[in-house]
Amino acid sequence: MIRKTRRAEEAAEFEAFAHSRGQRLFRTALLLCGDWHLAEDLTQVTLAKLFAAWPKVRRAENQDAYARSALVRSYLSHRRLRRTGERPSLGELPEGVAPGDDPALRITLLTALAELTPRDRAVLVLRYWEDRSVAETAAELGLNQGAVRAQSLRALGRLRAALGPDAAEHLARS
């Protein structure tokens, strides 16, 4: 009886966690992959993994970081398994994603982001969208801090090149 009660409490706790963080995980997944349906799948896979490991997750010092790490690892695993060269579709982003209110800039930025490698996208999304420190990004991606700094610089350079001088200048003013 006590075991059933504890399981019910853990399930209710996880449900509250998933409800409060699900949309944010989805937005991060969408920025990583650029495909609405794949982002939904990645979010569901991540939540399923978190539920399976909930006794460990609930004791984690930072549950949000744990969840983001699981999401990024799921995304990178998916990309490794599907090396078909397909590019993410742009779709629509949920509220709060676009810089400013310029839809053309949003499409330009998402198109350029889609041209990056999955690892480059992961670094940029964690560092600049999720506003994570170098140390947090390194921990979530399983890299050292120097590698995150170097990859951030290279990925930003590739993003600027993909955007072209006009869009990069427009972003700098935004």
C-alpha positions as CSV (number, residue, x, y, z in Angstrom):
1,M,0.0,0.0,0.0
2,I,2.8,2.4,0.9
3,R,4.6,1.6,-2.3
4,K,1.5,2.4,-4.4
5,T,1.1,5.7,-2.6
6,R,4.7,6.6,-3.2
7,R,4.3,5.8,-6.9
8,A,1.2,7.8,-7.1
9,E,3.0,10.8,-5.5
10,E,5.9,10.4,-7.9
11,A,3.6,10.2,-10.9
12,A,1.8,13.4,-9.7
13,E,5.1,15.1,-9.1
14,F,6.3,14.2,-12.6
15,E,3.0,15.3,-14.2
16,A,3.4,18.7,-12.6
17,F,7.0,18.9,-13.8
18,A,6.0,17.9,-17.3
19,H,3.1,20.3,-17.4
20,S,5.3,23.3,-16.2
21,R,8.3,22.6,-18.4
22,G,6.8,20.9,-21.5
23,Q,6.3,24.0,-23.6
24,R,9.8,25.3,-22.9
25,L,11.3,21.9,-23.8
26,F,9.2,21.9,-27.0
27,R,10.4,25.4,-28.0
28,T,14.0,24.4,-27.4
29,A,13.4,21.2,-29.5
30,L,11.9,23.3,-32.3
31,L,14.9,25.6,-32.4
32,L,17.2,22.6,-32.5
33,C,15.5,20.7,-35.2
34,G,13.3,23.2,-37.0
35,D,10.5,20.8,-37.6
36,W,7.3,21.0,-35.6
37,H,6.5,17.3,-35.7
38,L,10.0,16.2,-34.9
39,A,10.1,18.7,-32.0
40,E,6.9,17.2,-30.6
41,D,8.5,13.7,-30.9
42,L,11.7,14.8,-29.3
43,T,9.8,16.4,-26.4
44,Q,7.7,13.2,-25.9
45,V,10.8,11.0,-26.0
46,T,12.6,13.3,-23.6
47,L,9.6,13.3,-21.2
48,A,9.4,9.5,-21.4
49,K,13.1,9.2,-20.5
50,L,12.6,11.6,-17.7
51,F,9.6,9.7,-16.4
52,A,11.6,6.4,-16.5
53,A,14.4,8.1,-14.5
54,W,12.1,10.2,-12.3
55,P,13.4,8.9,-8.9
56,K,16.9,10.1,-10.0
57,V,15.7,13.3,-11.8
58,R,13.6,14.5,-8.8
59,R,16.8,14.4,-6.6
60,A,18.8,16.3,-9.2
61,E,20.1,19.7,-8.1
62,N,18.8,21.3,-11.3
63,Q,15.9,19.5,-12.9
64,D,15.7,21.9,-15.8
65,A,19.4,21.4,-16.8
66,Y,18.8,17.6,-16.5
67,A,15.8,17.9,-18.8
68,R,17.6,20.1,-21.3
69,S,20.5,17.7,-21.4
70,A,18.2,14.8,-22.0
71,L,16.5,16.8,-24.9
72,V,19.8,17.7,-26.5
73,R,21.1,14.1,-26.3
74,S,17.8,12.9,-27.8
75,Y,18.2,15.4,-30.6
76,L,21.8,14.5,-31.3
77,S,21.1,10.8,-31.2
78,H,18.2,11.3,-33.7
79,R,20.5,13.2,-36.0
80,R,23.2,10.5,-35.9
81,L,20.6,7.9,-36.7
82,R,19.2,9.9,-39.6
83,R,22.1,11.1,-41.7
84,T,19.9,11.6,-44.8
85,G,21.0,15.2,-45.4
86,E,17.5,16.5,-45.0
87,R,17.1,20.1,-43.9
88,P,14.7,21.1,-41.2
89,S,11.5,22.7,-42.4
90,L,10.8,26.2,-41.0
91,G,7.2,25.8,-39.8
92,E,5.8,28.2,-37.3
93,L,7.6,29.0,-34.0
94,P,5.7,29.4,-30.8
95,E,5.4,32.9,-29.3
96,G,8.5,34.4,-27.9
97,V,11.0,32.9,-30.3
98,A,11.5,35.6,-33.0
99,P,13.9,38.5,-32.5
100,G,11.8,41.6,-32.7
101,D,8.6,41.6,-34.8
102,D,10.1,41.1,-38.2
103,P,8.8,37.9,-39.8
104,A,11.3,38.2,-42.7
105,L,14.1,38.3,-40.3
106,R,12.7,35.3,-38.4
107,I,12.6,33.3,-41.6
108,T,16.1,34.4,-42.6
109,L,17.5,33.5,-39.2
110,L,15.7,30.1,-39.1
111,T,16.9,29.3,-42.6
112,A,20.5,30.1,-41.7
113,L,20.2,28.2,-38.4
114,A,19.0,25.1,-40.4
115,E,22.2,25.2,-42.5
116,L,24.3,24.6,-39.4
117,T,25.3,21.1,-38.2
118,P,23.2,19.7,-35.4
119,R,26.0,20.2,-32.9
120,D,26.5,23.8,-33.9
121,R,22.7,24.4,-33.5
122,A,22.8,22.8,-30.1
123,V,25.6,25.0,-28.9
124,L,24.0,28.2,-30.2
125,V,20.5,27.3,-28.9
126,L,21.8,26.5,-25.5
127,R,24.2,29.5,-25.3
128,Y,22.1,32.2,-26.8
129,W,18.5,31.1,-26.8
130,E,18.5,29.3,-23.5
131,D,21.1,31.9,-22.2
132,R,23.3,29.2,-20.6
133,S,26.8,29.8,-19.5
134,V,29.8,28.2,-21.1
135,A,30.1,25.8,-18.1
136,E,26.4,24.8,-18.2
137,T,26.5,24.3,-22.0
138,A,29.6,22.2,-21.7
139,A,28.0,20.0,-19.0
140,E,24.8,19.6,-21.0
141,L,26.7,18.6,-24.2
142,G,29.4,16.6,-22.5
143,L,32.2,18.8,-23.8
144,N,34.9,20.8,-22.1
145,Q,34.5,24.6,-21.7
146,G,37.2,25.4,-24.3
147,A,35.4,23.2,-26.9
148,V,32.2,25.1,-26.2
149,R,33.9,28.5,-26.6
150,A,35.6,27.4,-29.8
151,Q,32.4,25.8,-31.2
152,S,30.4,28.9,-30.3
153,L,32.8,31.1,-32.2
154,R,32.8,28.8,-35.3
155,A,29.1,28.4,-35.3
156,L,28.5,32.1,-35.0
157,G,30.8,32.7,-37.9
158,R,29.0,30.1,-40.0
159,L,25.7,31.7,-39.0
160,R,26.9,35.1,-40.0
161,A,28.2,33.7,-43.3
162,A,24.9,32.0,-44.0
163,L,22.9,35.2,-43.1
164,G,25.0,37.4,-45.4
165,P,26.1,40.9,-44.6
166,D,22.7,42.6,-44.8
167,A,20.9,40.3,-42.4
168,A,23.9,40.2,-40.0
169,E,23.9,44.0,-39.9
170,H,20.1,44.1,-39.4
171,L,20.4,41.6,-36.5
172,A,23.2,43.7,-34.9
173,R,20.8,46.7,-34.9
174,S,17.8,44.7,-33.4
